[in-house]
Amino acid sequence: MITCAKCSKENQDHYKFCLGCGAELPRENSPKPFSAQTPPQGVPAAAAPTAGAAAPAAAGPSAAPAAPRPASAAPAAAAKSGTNVDCPQCGHNNPDSNRFCASCGYNLAALKSGSVPSAAPQAPAAAAGSAGPTITLTALRADGTEAGTYVLPDATVVTVGRDTGAIFAGDSYLSPKHATFDRAGGGLSIKDEGSLNGVYVKLKPNEPEPLEYEDLFRIGQEIIRIEPLKHQPPSPDGVERFGSPAKGYIGRLALVIGRDTTGNAFPIPERGVHCGRERGDILFSEDGYVSGLHCRVHRAEDGKMYLTDVGSSNGTFVRLRTQRSLGQGDVLLMGQQLFRIDI
């Protein structure tokens, strides 16, 4: 914990600003740089056995992390040390009472029961034997350190989710089949497969993103929906309803606090609004992941609404409605995890 020198409030180690008074926290008390236990090249792939001979193990920098090991191999993969167990995915030593790895979230409970989640079936590889360049999903922690890697199988279409195992296995906010990656046409795109919590993509700073009514976006820990201002009809007996005038407003931003529940709502004037922790029209002063001035929602001259990240530290994420192209360095938010695209 970091204690604020100004108001003495205790803040989590990764916070940059005090939640009590907004003062900048001392950096000398920041957590030491994390040294990833997962090798840069990931976890070696589990080779499929062949008749009469064992498949050679992957070696060298090009070795790719694989989908989860078969259940029969799980006990051998987890090297127990006294009352502790080593995570087969990242090597972190966990107390035997842990259900999930404290370092990467791997499902240790399934490992102990001998029922490790198996990889989801994938589409067959392209006829040429390769669907394109190697594509790696690198899981990122809140402080920016890497929490594990997953190399997309060499197929044109790959579905990932909690059933895929690997770095996805311990995230209960991921749907079993959450999203699909598609290499068609030599590029890379992603599509939400009807997941409960959606797929979000991080916006590039100062590049406006088109918004439509009912779209969702996320800043810090806040999930926000842009909604139209609808005129309420008269009651069944013909009585008109009282209400504040909506003239000069183009919609409202509503906080999503549950599956079908919204909390506070804020009207959006024609000039637009800025959101932040310390400055702007809408403030989230208790959210340490929101920057002082974080993002803007406005309507442009073309009549369309746009969301723009104005240089925040932790980024602005918009939930995908349709299939979207991806490139090197793009960051996705799925479940509780951030994934960087490395091509």
Backbone as numpy.savetxt, mean C-alpha at the origin, in Angstrom:
# Nx Ny Nz CAx CAy CAz Cx Cy Cz
10.36 5.86 21.40 9.52 7.06 21.40 10.40 8.32 21.40
9.88 9.38 20.77 10.58 10.67 20.77 9.74 11.65 21.58
10.36 12.27 22.60 9.65 13.24 23.44 9.87 14.64 22.88
8.77 15.33 22.62 8.85 16.69 22.07 9.44 17.64 23.12
10.47 18.40 22.72 11.12 19.34 23.64 10.22 20.53 23.94
9.22 20.78 23.11 8.37 21.95 23.29 7.18 21.68 24.21
6.48 20.55 24.00 5.29 20.29 24.80 5.35 18.99 25.60
6.47 18.25 25.45 6.73 17.01 26.21 5.84 15.84 25.81
5.11 15.94 24.69 4.29 14.81 24.23 5.19 13.73 23.63
4.86 12.47 23.91 5.61 11.36 23.35 5.07 11.02 21.97
5.98 10.84 21.00 5.62 10.52 19.62 6.36 9.28 19.17
5.77 8.57 18.21 6.42 7.38 17.69 7.72 7.75 16.99
8.64 6.78 16.92 9.99 7.04 16.42 10.03 7.59 15.00
9.06 7.18 14.14 9.13 7.58 12.74 8.46 8.92 12.47
7.85 9.54 13.50 7.21 10.84 13.29 8.26 11.92 13.09
7.97 12.85 12.20 8.86 13.98 11.95 8.42 15.23 12.70
7.13 15.29 13.02 6.57 16.44 13.71 5.72 15.96 14.88
5.69 16.75 15.94 4.95 16.40 17.16 3.45 16.43 16.91
2.75 15.40 17.39 1.30 15.36 17.26 0.62 16.31 18.24
1.33 16.74 19.27 0.74 17.62 20.26 0.76 19.09 19.87
1.92 19.55 19.31 2.04 20.97 19.01 2.51 21.24 17.60
2.89 20.20 16.83 3.32 20.39 15.45 4.77 20.77 15.30
5.51 20.88 16.41 6.92 21.25 16.32 7.73 20.12 15.70
8.83 20.49 15.02 9.69 19.48 14.41 10.41 18.71 15.50
10.42 17.39 15.37 11.04 16.54 16.38 12.54 16.42 16.13
13.34 16.24 17.18 14.79 16.13 17.01 15.16 14.88 16.24
16.01 15.06 15.25 16.39 13.93 14.41 17.41 13.01 15.07
18.15 13.53 16.09 19.16 12.68 16.71 18.55 11.51 17.46
17.24 11.61 17.76 16.56 10.51 18.45 15.86 9.57 17.50
16.06 9.78 16.21 15.41 8.93 15.22 15.95 7.52 15.30
15.18 6.53 14.88 15.66 5.14 14.91 16.85 4.97 13.99
17.74 4.08 14.37 18.91 3.81 13.55 18.49 3.18 12.23
19.28 3.43 11.18 18.93 2.86 9.87 18.75 1.36 9.96
17.70 0.88 9.33 17.38 -0.55 9.35 18.28 -1.31 8.39
18.80 -2.42 8.86 19.61 -3.28 8.00 18.77 -4.49 7.63
18.32 -4.51 6.37 17.41 -5.57 5.93 18.07 -6.93 6.04
17.32 -7.90 6.58 17.85 -9.25 6.67 17.59 -10.04 5.39
16.70 -9.52 4.57 16.46 -10.17 3.29 17.55 -9.76 2.32
18.26 -10.68 1.68 19.31 -10.29 0.73 18.75 -9.47 -0.41
19.57 -8.58 -1.00 19.08 -7.71 -2.08 18.43 -8.46 -3.21
18.92 -9.68 -3.49 18.35 -10.41 -4.61 17.09 -11.17 -4.22
16.69 -11.05 -2.95 15.46 -11.70 -2.54 15.70 -13.11 -2.02
14.64 -13.84 -1.83 14.69 -15.21 -1.33 14.78 -16.16 -2.51
15.74 -17.11 -2.51 15.86 -18.03 -3.64 14.56 -18.76 -3.93
14.30 -18.98 -5.20 13.08 -19.65 -5.63 13.09 -21.11 -5.20
11.91 -21.61 -4.86 11.77 -23.02 -4.53 11.59 -23.80 -5.82
12.62 -24.55 -6.22 12.57 -25.25 -7.50 11.64 -26.45 -7.42
10.90 -26.66 -8.50 9.99 -27.81 -8.56 10.80 -29.09 -8.76
10.50 -30.16 -8.02 11.24 -31.41 -8.18 10.96 -32.06 -9.52
11.96 -32.68 -10.09 11.81 -33.41 -11.35 12.04 -34.89 -11.10
11.50 -35.69 -11.98 11.59 -37.15 -11.82 13.04 -37.59 -11.87
13.50 -38.27 -10.81 14.82 -38.88 -10.82 15.93 -37.96 -10.40
15.71 -36.69 -10.31 16.79 -35.77 -9.95 16.22 -34.55 -9.27
17.00 -34.01 -8.35 16.57 -32.79 -7.66 16.97 -31.59 -8.48
16.10 -30.59 -8.54 16.42 -29.39 -9.31 17.50 -28.60 -8.61
18.45 -28.00 -9.35 19.51 -27.22 -8.73 18.95 -25.98 -8.05
19.56 -25.59 -6.94 19.11 -24.41 -6.21 19.57 -23.16 -6.93
18.74 -22.10 -6.84 19.13 -20.83 -7.46 20.27 -20.23 -6.67
21.18 -19.56 -7.36 22.33 -18.96 -6.71 22.72 -17.70 -7.43
23.47 -16.85 -6.69 23.98 -15.64 -7.32 23.00 -14.51 -7.26
23.46 -13.33 -7.70 22.62 -12.13 -7.60 21.33 -12.21 -8.38
21.27 -13.08 -9.39 20.06 -13.13 -10.21 18.98 -14.01 -9.62
19.27 -14.65 -8.48 18.26 -15.52 -7.87 17.05 -14.71 -7.48
15.87 -15.23 -7.81 14.64 -14.46 -7.60 13.86 -15.01 -6.42
13.20 -14.14 -5.64 12.34 -14.64 -4.57 11.14 -15.33 -5.16
10.75 -16.40 -4.55 9.68 -17.18 -5.14 8.41 -17.04 -4.36
7.39 -17.59 -4.93 6.14 -17.77 -4.21 6.43 -18.70 -3.04
5.55 -18.79 -2.07 5.79 -19.54 -0.85 6.18 -20.99 -1.10
6.95 -21.53 -0.16 7.41 -22.92 -0.27 6.25 -23.89 -0.11
6.35 -25.08 -0.67 5.31 -26.10 -0.45 5.21 -26.43 1.03
4.02 -26.84 1.44 3.80 -27.13 2.85 4.76 -28.19 3.36
5.09 -29.17 2.52 5.96 -30.25 2.97 7.36 -29.76 3.26
7.77 -28.64 2.65 9.11 -28.14 2.85 9.16 -27.13 3.99
8.01 -26.70 4.49 7.98 -25.62 5.46 8.74 -25.94 6.75
8.56 -27.12 7.37 9.25 -27.37 8.61 10.76 -27.26 8.48
11.30 -27.70 7.35 12.74 -27.62 7.15 13.18 -26.20 6.96
12.32 -25.37 6.40 12.70 -23.99 6.10 12.78 -23.16 7.37
11.98 -23.47 8.36 11.96 -22.69 9.58 12.89 -23.30 10.60
14.05 -22.66 10.76 15.03 -23.19 11.70 14.70 -22.69 13.08
14.33 -23.59 13.98 13.96 -23.19 15.33 15.21 -23.08 16.20
15.19 -22.08 17.09 16.29 -21.86 18.01 15.69 -21.74 19.40
15.72 -22.83 20.20 15.11 -22.81 21.52 13.62 -22.60 21.41
13.15 -21.52 22.05 11.73 -21.20 21.99 11.43 -20.21 20.87
12.40 -19.92 20.03 12.22 -18.98 18.93 12.13 -19.70 17.60
11.66 -18.97 16.58 11.57 -19.54 15.24 12.06 -18.50 14.24
12.89 -18.95 13.30 13.41 -18.07 12.25 12.42 -18.00 11.10
12.09 -16.78 10.69 11.17 -16.61 9.57 11.80 -17.15 8.29
11.13 -18.04 7.57 11.69 -18.60 6.33 11.77 -17.58 5.21
11.06 -16.45 5.37 11.07 -15.45 4.29 12.19 -14.44 4.44
12.37 -13.88 5.65 13.39 -12.83 5.83 14.47 -13.21 6.83
14.31 -14.35 7.55 15.33 -14.80 8.48 15.23 -14.20 9.87
14.25 -13.31 10.11 14.13 -12.67 11.42 13.79 -13.72 12.49
14.45 -13.59 13.65 14.21 -14.53 14.74 13.06 -14.04 15.60
11.97 -14.83 15.66 10.75 -14.44 16.36 10.50 -15.33 17.57
9.90 -14.78 18.64 9.46 -15.64 19.74 8.45 -16.67 19.22
8.46 -17.83 19.83 7.59 -18.90 19.36 6.11 -18.54 19.47
5.77 -17.55 20.31 4.38 -17.15 20.49 3.87 -16.25 19.36
4.79 -15.71 18.53 4.38 -14.82 17.43 3.59 -15.58 16.37
2.43 -15.04 15.99 1.67 -15.64 14.89 2.17 -15.15 13.54
2.75 -13.95 13.51 3.28 -13.38 12.28 4.69 -12.86 12.55
5.51 -12.85 11.52 6.88 -12.36 11.65 6.86 -10.87 11.98
7.65 -10.47 12.99 7.69 -9.07 13.39 8.41 -8.20 12.38
9.17 -8.83 11.48 9.92 -8.05 10.50 9.19 -7.88 9.18
8.62 -8.97 8.64 8.02 -8.89 7.30 6.55 -9.30 7.26
5.98 -9.75 8.41 4.57 -10.11 8.44 4.25 -11.51 7.95
5.25 -12.36 7.72 5.01 -13.71 7.23 4.13 -14.48 8.21
3.23 -15.31 7.70 2.28 -16.05 8.53 2.97 -17.23 9.20
3.49 -17.01 10.41 4.18 -18.08 11.12 3.22 -19.12 11.67
1.98 -18.70 11.96 1.00 -19.65 12.48 0.73 -20.75 11.47
0.62 -20.35 10.19 0.40 -21.35 9.14 1.62 -22.25 9.00
2.80 -21.67 9.21 4.04 -22.45 9.12 4.08 -23.54 10.19
3.68 -23.16 11.42 3.72 -24.13 12.52 2.72 -25.26 12.32
1.59 -24.91 11.69 0.56 -25.93 11.48 0.84 -26.79 10.26
1.92 -26.41 9.52 2.25 -27.17 8.31 1.39 -26.83 7.13
0.68 -25.69 7.20 -0.21 -25.28 6.11 0.17 -23.90 5.65
1.28 -23.79 4.91 1.73 -22.52 4.38 0.89 -22.17 3.17
0.41 -20.91 3.06 -0.40 -20.53 1.90 0.34 -20.83 0.60
-0.36 -21.44 -0.33 0.26 -21.78 -1.60 0.07 -20.66 -2.60
0.93 -20.65 -3.60 0.87 -19.61 -4.61 -0.39 -19.75 -5.44
-0.96 -18.61 -5.79 -2.15 -18.63 -6.63 -1.78 -19.11 -8.02
-2.67 -19.85 -8.68 -2.37 -20.31 -10.03 -2.11 -19.12 -10.95
-1.12 -19.25 -11.81 -0.77 -18.18 -12.72 -1.03 -18.60 -14.15
-1.24 -17.60 -14.99 -1.43 -17.89 -16.41 -0.15 -18.44 -16.98
-0.22 -19.30 -18.00 0.98 -19.86 -18.58 1.86 -18.78 -19.17
3.15 -19.04 -19.18 4.11 -18.08 -19.72 3.91 -17.94 -21.22
4.42 -16.81 -21.74 4.32 -16.56 -23.18 5.06 -17.64 -23.95
4.64 -17.85 -25.18 5.20 -18.92 -26.00 6.69 -18.77 -26.18
7.18 -17.54 -26.18 8.60 -17.31 -26.39 9.41 -17.69 -25.16
8.74 -18.02 -24.05 9.43 -18.44 -22.85 9.67 -17.30 -21.87
9.37 -16.08 -22.27 9.56 -14.94 -21.39 8.53 -13.88 -21.72
7.90 -13.34 -20.70 6.88 -12.32 -20.92 7.48 -10.93 -20.91
8.78 -10.80 -20.74 9.42 -9.49 -20.73 10.47 -9.41 -19.66
10.93 -8.19 -19.33 11.97 -8.03 -18.32 11.51 -8.45 -16.93
12.47 -8.77 -16.06 12.15 -9.15 -14.70 11.53 -7.97 -13.96
10.42 -8.20 -13.30 9.72 -7.16 -12.56 9.62 -7.59 -11.10
10.10 -6.73 -10.21 10.13 -7.03 -8.79 9.25 -6.06 -8.03
8.46 -6.60 -7.09 7.71 -5.78 -6.15 8.52 -5.73 -4.86
8.93 -4.55 -4.45 9.69 -4.37 -3.22 8.80 -3.74 -2.16
8.56 -4.47 -1.08 7.72 -3.95 0.01 8.51 -2.91 0.80
7.86 -1.79 1.11 8.50 -0.69 1.83 7.85 -0.47 3.18
8.66 -0.24 4.20 8.13 0.13 5.51 7.85 1.63 5.54
7.23 2.08 6.64 6.87 3.49 6.78 8.10 4.38 6.76
9.26 3.87 7.22 10.46 4.69 7.25 11.26 4.60 5.95
10.71 3.89 4.94 11.36 3.81 3.64 12.27 2.61 3.47
12.54 1.85 4.53 13.39 0.68 4.40 12.62 -0.45 3.72
13.36 -1.38 3.14 12.76 -2.48 2.39 12.40 -3.63 3.32
11.21 -4.21 3.12 10.73 -5.28 4.00 10.66 -6.62 3.30
11.11 -6.71 2.07 11.06 -7.97 1.33 10.78 -7.72 -0.13
11.02 -8.71 -0.95 10.80 -8.58 -2.38 10.02 -9.78 -2.92
9.37 -9.56 -4.06 8.64 -10.62 -4.74 8.80 -10.40 -6.23
9.38 -11.36 -6.92 9.55 -11.26 -8.37 8.32 -11.84 -9.05
7.70 -11.05 -9.91 6.53 -11.55 -10.64 6.92 -12.74 -11.49
6.17 -13.82 -11.43 6.44 -14.98 -12.28 6.49 -14.58 -13.75
7.23 -15.35 -14.52 7.45 -15.05 -15.93 6.21 -15.45 -16.74
5.14 -14.69 -16.57 3.89 -14.94 -17.28 3.31 -13.60 -17.69
2.45 -13.63 -18.69 1.86 -12.39 -19.18 0.91 -11.79 -18.15
0.09 -12.62 -17.51 -0.88 -12.16 -16.52 -0.59 -12.83 -15.18
-0.43 -12.04 -14.13 -0.11 -12.56 -12.80 -1.06 -11.94 -11.78
-1.74 -12.79 -11.02 -2.64 -12.32 -9.97 -1.94 -12.45 -8.62
-2.03 -11.39 -7.80 -1.42 -11.41 -6.48 -2.47 -11.08 -5.43
-2.22 -11.56 -4.22 -3.13 -11.31 -3.10 -2.68 -12.12 -1.91
-3.51 -12.18 -0.89 -3.11 -12.90 0.31 -2.86 -14.37 0.04
-3.58 -14.96 -0.92 -3.36 -16.38 -1.25 -2.02 -16.62 -1.94
-1.38 -15.56 -2.42 -0.09 -15.73 -3.09 1.00 -16.07 -2.10
0.80 -15.73 -0.82 1.83 -15.99 0.18 2.94 -14.96 0.09
4.19 -15.39 0.35 5.37 -14.53 0.29 5.13 -13.26 1.09
5.46 -12.09 0.57 5.34 -10.84 1.30 3.89 -10.39 1.45
2.95 -11.12 0.86 1.53 -10.77 0.96 0.82 -11.56 2.06
1.42 -12.63 2.55 0.70 -13.62 3.36 0.15 -13.07 4.66
0.89 -12.17 5.33 0.47 -11.74 6.66 -0.41 -10.52 6.69
-0.86 -10.01 5.54 -1.64 -8.77 5.49 -3.12 -9.10 5.39
-3.84 -8.94 6.50 -5.26 -9.29 6.53 -6.13 -8.28 5.78
-5.55 -7.15 5.34 -6.31 -6.16 4.58 -6.25 -6.44 3.08
-5.47 -7.44 2.68 -5.43 -7.86 1.28 -6.50 -8.90 1.02
-7.17 -8.81 -0.11 -8.11 -9.85 -0.50 -7.33 -11.07 -0.98
-7.93 -12.27 -0.94 -7.21 -13.46 -1.40 -6.64 -13.30 -2.81
-7.42 -12.75 -3.72 -6.94 -12.40 -5.06 -7.21 -10.91 -5.23
-6.19 -10.12 -5.01 -6.36 -8.68 -4.84 -6.24 -7.89 -6.14
-5.20 -8.17 -6.93 -4.94 -7.39 -8.14 -4.25 -8.25 -9.18
-4.32 -7.80 -10.43 -3.70 -8.53 -11.54 -2.71 -7.61 -12.25
-1.49 -8.13 -12.46 -0.48 -7.44 -13.26 -0.52 -8.01 -14.68
-0.40 -7.15 -15.66 -0.51 -7.56 -17.06 0.66 -6.96 -17.85
1.41 -7.85 -18.53 2.55 -7.40 -19.34 2.18 -7.26 -20.82
0.94 -7.32 -21.17 0.53 -7.29 -22.58 1.08 -6.05 -23.27
1.55 -6.26 -24.52 2.06 -5.15 -25.32 3.45 -4.69 -24.94
4.13 -5.45 -24.09 5.48 -5.08 -23.71 5.56 -4.11 -22.54
4.42 -3.60 -22.05 4.42 -2.71 -20.90 4.00 -3.44 -19.64
3.60 -2.70 -18.62 3.12 -3.28 -17.38 1.94 -2.46 -16.89
0.86 -3.14 -16.54 -0.31 -2.46 -16.00 -0.87 -3.27 -14.84
-1.73 -2.62 -14.05 -2.34 -3.29 -12.91 -3.84 -3.03 -12.92
-4.59 -4.03 -12.46 -6.04 -3.93 -12.40 -6.52 -4.46 -11.06
-7.39 -3.73 -10.41 -8.00 -4.18 -9.16 -9.00 -5.28 -9.48
-8.86 -6.43 -8.82 -9.75 -7.56 -9.08 -10.94 -7.57 -8.12
-11.54 -6.40 -7.91 -12.71 -6.34 -7.04 -12.37 -6.50 -5.57
-11.16 -6.10 -5.17 -10.75 -6.25 -3.78 -11.57 -5.35 -2.87
-11.65 -5.71 -1.60 -12.42 -4.93 -0.64 -11.80 -3.56 -0.39
-10.47 -3.53 -0.23 -9.80 -2.29 0.17 -9.11 -1.56 -0.97
-9.13 -2.14 -2.16 -8.66 -1.40 -3.32 -7.17 -1.40 -3.56
-6.81 -0.83 -4.71 -5.41 -0.62 -5.11 -5.22 0.88 -5.30
-4.23 1.42 -4.62 -3.93 2.85 -4.72 -2.57 3.04 -5.38
-2.43 4.10 -6.16 -1.15 4.43 -6.78 -0.71 5.79 -6.27
0.58 5.92 -6.00 1.12 7.17 -5.48 1.28 8.18 -6.60
0.78 9.40 -6.38 0.88 10.44 -7.40 2.27 11.05 -7.41
2.70 11.47 -8.57 3.96 12.19 -8.68 3.72 13.64 -8.25
4.66 14.22 -7.50 4.46 15.58 -6.99 4.18 16.59 -8.09
3.21 17.44 -7.82 2.87 18.57 -8.70 2.38 18.16 -10.09
1.89 16.93 -10.21 1.28 16.47 -11.46 -0.20 16.18 -11.19
-1.11 17.05 -11.65 -2.53 16.89 -11.35 -3.08 15.55 -11.85
-3.90 14.93 -11.01 -4.57 13.66 -11.33 -6.06 13.91 -11.46
-6.68 13.54 -12.59 -8.13 13.76 -12.75 -8.92 13.01 -11.69
-9.97 13.66 -11.18 -10.84 13.07 -10.19 -12.27 13.07 -10.71
-13.02 12.06 -10.31 -14.45 12.01 -10.58 -15.19 11.85 -9.26
-16.45 12.24 -9.23 -17.24 12.06 -8.01 -17.25 10.58 -7.59
-17.13 10.35 -6.31 -17.07 9.04 -5.66 -15.67 8.42 -5.70
-14.69 9.12 -6.29 -13.31 8.63 -6.23 -12.80 8.72 -4.79
-11.85 7.82 -4.46 -11.22 7.80 -3.15 -9.75 8.14 -3.28
-9.22 8.87 -2.31 -7.77 9.06 -2.24 -7.34 9.04 -0.79
-6.04 8.87 -0.59 -5.52 8.71 0.77 -4.32 9.62 0.99
-4.34 10.35 2.12 -3.18 11.11 2.59 -2.94 10.71 4.03
-1.71 10.39 4.38 -1.44 9.89 5.73 -2.30 8.68 6.02
-3.04 8.74 7.11 -3.94 7.64 7.47 -5.40 7.97 7.16
-5.62 9.04 6.42 -6.98 9.48 6.11 -7.41 8.98 4.73
-8.58 8.34 4.67 -9.18 7.93 3.40 -10.33 8.90 3.12
-10.29 9.54 1.95 -11.20 10.64 1.64 -11.92 10.35 0.33
-13.22 10.63 0.30 -14.01 10.45 -0.92 -14.53 11.81 -1.36
-14.46 12.06 -2.67 -15.02 13.29 -3.22 -16.46 13.01 -3.65
-17.39 13.81 -3.15 -18.81 13.55 -3.36 -19.50 14.78 -3.96
-20.54 14.56 -4.75 -21.31 15.70 -5.28 -22.22 16.26 -4.19
-22.61 17.50 -4.35 -23.59 18.09 -3.46 -24.97 17.91 -4.09
-25.77 17.03 -3.51 -27.07 16.69 -4.08 -28.20 17.44 -3.38
-29.11 17.95 -4.16 -30.28 18.62 -3.60 -31.23 17.58 -3.01
-31.63 17.80 -1.77 -32.52 16.86 -1.11 -33.96 17.10 -1.57
-34.65 16.07 -2.00 -36.04 16.24 -2.48 -36.99 16.54 -1.33
-38.17 17.04 -1.65 -39.18 17.29 -0.59 -39.57 15.99 0.10
-40.15 16.10 1.27 -40.64 14.94 1.99 -41.86 14.38 1.25
-42.32 13.16 1.60 -43.47 12.56 0.90 -44.73 13.43 0.92
-44.85 14.31 1.93 -46.05 15.15 1.97 -45.81 16.52 1.32
-44.68 16.66 0.58 -44.45 17.87 -0.20 -43.75 19.00 0.51
-43.22 18.78 1.72 -42.54 19.84 2.46 -41.09 19.95 1.99
-40.68 21.18 1.63 -39.30 21.41 1.23 -38.38 21.37 2.45
-37.17 20.90 2.23 -36.20 20.76 3.33 -35.34 22.02 3.44
-35.06 22.40 4.69 -34.11 23.47 4.92 -32.70 22.97 4.59
-31.83 23.88 4.19 -30.44 23.53 3.96 -29.64 24.76 3.62
-28.34 24.73 3.94 -27.48 25.86 3.59 -27.34 25.95 2.08
-27.18 27.15 1.53 -27.04 27.28 0.08 -25.76 26.64 -0.41
-25.84 25.96 -1.54 -24.68 25.27 -2.12 -24.05 26.07 -3.25
-24.54 27.29 -3.46 -24.01 28.10 -4.54 -22.53 28.41 -4.31
-21.72 28.23 -5.35 -20.29 28.49 -5.24 -19.48 27.30 -4.81
-20.12 26.14 -4.55 -19.40 24.92 -4.16 -19.53 23.87 -5.26
-18.44 23.10 -5.46 -18.43 22.11 -6.54 -18.52 20.69 -6.02
-18.56 20.50 -4.73 -18.64 19.16 -4.15 -18.18 19.21 -2.71
-17.90 18.06 -2.16 -17.41 18.00 -0.79 -16.44 16.83 -0.63
-15.56 16.93 0.37 -14.65 15.85 0.73 -15.16 15.22 2.02
-15.38 13.90 1.99 -15.92 13.19 3.15 -14.91 12.16 3.63
-14.65 12.13 4.94 -13.76 11.14 5.51 -14.46 9.79 5.57
-13.81 8.76 5.07 -14.35 7.40 5.12 -13.84 6.75 6.40
-14.74 6.43 7.31 -14.34 5.85 8.60 -14.84 4.42 8.76
-15.49 3.90 7.74 -15.96 2.52 7.76 -16.39 2.13 6.35
-16.78 0.88 6.19 -17.11 0.39 4.86 -18.22 1.21 4.21
-19.26 1.53 4.94 -20.38 2.32 4.41 -20.64 3.54 5.27
-19.60 4.03 5.94 -19.77 5.11 6.89 -18.80 6.24 6.61
-19.29 7.47 6.63 -18.43 8.63 6.49 -18.52 9.47 7.76
-17.45 10.23 8.01 -17.42 11.11 9.18 -17.58 12.55 8.76
-16.64 13.39 9.15 -16.71 14.81 8.79 -16.68 14.99 7.28
-17.36 16.02 6.82 -17.36 16.37 5.39 -17.05 17.86 5.26
-16.33 18.21 4.20 -15.88 19.58 4.00 -16.26 20.03 2.59
-16.98 21.15 2.46 -17.36 21.63 1.12 -16.14 22.13 0.34
-16.19 21.97 -0.99 -15.10 22.41 -1.86 -15.59 23.64 -2.63
-15.05 24.82 -2.33 -15.45 26.00 -3.10 -14.86 25.96 -4.50
-15.33 26.82 -5.37 -14.87 26.82 -6.76 -13.37 27.05 -6.87
-12.79 27.78 -5.92 -11.34 28.02 -5.95 -10.53 26.79 -5.56
-11.18 25.77 -4.99 -10.49 24.57 -4.54 -10.10 24.64 -3.07
-9.51 23.56 -2.57 -9.07 23.49 -1.18 -7.69 22.85 -1.10
-6.93 23.26 -0.08 -5.67 22.61 0.26 -5.86 21.81 1.54
-5.24 20.62 1.60 -5.29 19.78 2.80 -3.89 19.67 3.38
-3.79 19.63 4.69 -2.49 19.48 5.34 -2.63 19.25 6.82
-1.50 19.20 7.50 -1.52 19.03 8.96 -1.46 20.38 9.68
-0.74 21.36 9.08 -0.56 22.66 9.72 -1.13 23.81 8.91
-1.16 23.68 7.60 -1.60 24.77 6.73 -2.62 24.26 5.73
-3.49 25.16 5.28 -4.49 24.79 4.30 -5.90 25.04 4.79
-6.86 24.61 3.99 -8.28 24.81 4.32 -8.82 23.68 5.19
-8.30 22.47 5.00 -8.74 21.30 5.78 -7.51 20.74 6.49
-7.54 20.69 7.82 -6.37 20.28 8.59 -6.61 18.94 9.30
-5.58 18.09 9.26 -5.58 16.82 9.99 -4.43 16.89 10.98
-4.62 17.67 12.04 -3.54 18.01 12.96 -3.04 16.83 13.77
-3.83 15.78 13.90 -3.43 14.63 14.71 -2.77 13.52 13.91
-2.67 13.68 12.60 -2.10 12.64 11.75 -0.64 12.98 11.43
0.27 12.29 12.08 1.70 12.56 11.89 2.23 12.19 10.52
1.42 11.47 9.70 1.87 11.09 8.36 1.47 12.13 7.32
0.65 13.10 7.70 0.24 14.17 6.79 1.24 15.30 6.89
1.70 15.82 5.74 2.67 16.92 5.74 1.98 18.23 6.12
2.80 19.24 6.46 2.27 20.54 6.83 1.29 21.06 5.80
1.68 21.01 4.53 0.79 21.29 3.40 0.93 20.10 2.46
-0.14 19.36 2.24 -0.04 18.03 1.63 -0.54 17.97 0.18
-1.77 18.38 -0.07 -2.34 18.21 -1.41 -3.40 19.27 -1.68
-3.83 19.34 -2.92 -4.86 20.29 -3.33 -5.91 19.59 -4.18
-7.18 19.96 -4.00 -8.28 19.52 -4.84 -8.90 20.77 -5.45
-9.00 20.80 -6.78 -9.55 21.99 -7.43 -10.18 21.64 -8.77
-10.93 22.58 -9.33 -11.49 22.41 -10.65 -10.76 23.33 -11.63
-10.31 22.76 -12.74 -9.53 23.52 -13.71 -10.45 24.20 -14.72
-9.83 24.94 -15.63 -10.60 25.67 -16.64 -11.37 24.75 -17.56
-10.91 23.49 -17.69 -11.62 22.55 -18.56 -12.87 21.98 -17.88
-13.15 22.41 -16.65 -14.34 21.96 -15.94 -14.15 20.68 -15.16
-12.97 20.04 -15.28 -12.71 18.78 -14.58 -12.06 19.06 -13.23
-12.24 18.14 -12.30 -11.62 18.25 -10.98 -10.30 17.48 -10.97
-9.34 18.00 -10.19 -8.02 17.40 -10.14 -7.53 17.33 -8.70
-6.70 16.30 -8.45 -6.02 16.12 -7.17 -4.53 16.27 -7.43
-3.84 17.12 -6.67 -2.42 17.36 -6.87 -1.67 17.24 -5.55
-0.64 16.42 -5.53 0.27 16.37 -4.38 1.21 17.57 -4.49
1.33 18.37 -3.43 2.11 19.60 -3.50 3.49 19.44 -2.87
4.02 18.21 -2.90 5.36 17.97 -2.39 5.38 17.39 -0.99
4.40 16.53 -0.67 4.32 15.94 0.67 5.45 14.94 0.89
5.72 14.64 2.16 6.78 13.67 2.50 6.35 12.24 2.23
5.11 11.89 2.57 4.66 10.50 2.48 3.77 10.22 1.28
3.46 11.25 0.49 2.75 11.01 -0.76 1.24 11.06 -0.65
0.62 11.22 -1.82 -0.83 11.19 -1.98 -1.18 10.03 -2.88
-2.16 9.21 -2.48 -2.50 7.99 -3.19 -3.95 8.06 -3.66
-4.18 7.68 -4.91 -5.54 7.67 -5.44 -5.94 6.24 -5.75
-7.18 5.88 -5.41 -7.65 4.51 -5.66 -8.01 4.34 -7.13
-7.56 3.23 -7.70 -7.75 3.00 -9.13 -9.19 2.57 -9.43
-9.74 3.14 -10.49 -11.06 2.73 -10.98 -10.92 1.71 -12.11
-9.90 1.91 -12.94 -9.70 1.08 -14.12 -8.26 0.60 -14.17
-7.96 -0.21 -15.17 -6.60 -0.70 -15.35 -5.67 0.49 -15.62
-4.46 0.44 -15.04 -3.54 1.57 -15.13 -2.14 1.10 -15.46
-1.47 1.84 -16.36 -0.09 1.53 -16.73 0.86 1.92 -15.60
1.93 1.14 -15.47 2.94 1.38 -14.44 4.32 1.49 -15.06
5.22 2.14 -14.35 6.59 2.27 -14.81 7.56 2.11 -13.67
8.87 2.18 -13.99 9.91 2.05 -12.99 9.72 3.07 -11.87
9.78 2.57 -10.62 9.71 3.44 -9.46 8.32 3.79 -8.99
7.28 3.39 -9.73 5.92 3.67 -9.27 5.68 2.94 -7.95
4.88 3.57 -7.07 4.61 2.99 -5.75 3.12 2.70 -5.63
2.80 1.48 -5.20 1.42 1.04 -5.01 1.14 0.87 -3.53
-0.09 1.14 -3.14 -0.56 0.86 -1.79 -1.64 -0.21 -1.91
-1.35 -1.39 -1.37 -2.31 -2.50 -1.36 -2.34 -3.05 0.05
-3.53 -3.16 0.63 -3.62 -3.58 2.02 -2.96 -2.55 2.90
-2.06 -3.00 3.77 -1.32 -2.10 4.64 0.11 -1.89 4.16
0.42 -2.32 2.95 1.79 -2.30 2.50 1.98 -1.41 1.27
3.19 -0.84 1.20 3.62 -0.10 0.01 4.52 -1.01 -0.81
4.34 -0.98 -2.13 5.15 -1.79 -3.02 5.74 -0.90 -4.11
7.07 -0.94 -4.25 7.72 -0.20 -5.32 7.94 -1.12 -6.52
7.67 -0.60 -7.72 7.87 -1.36 -8.94 9.32 -1.18 -9.40
10.05 -2.29 -9.48 11.42 -2.27 -10.00 11.49 -3.12 -11.26
11.87 -2.50 -12.36 11.93 -3.20 -13.65 13.38 -3.25 -14.10
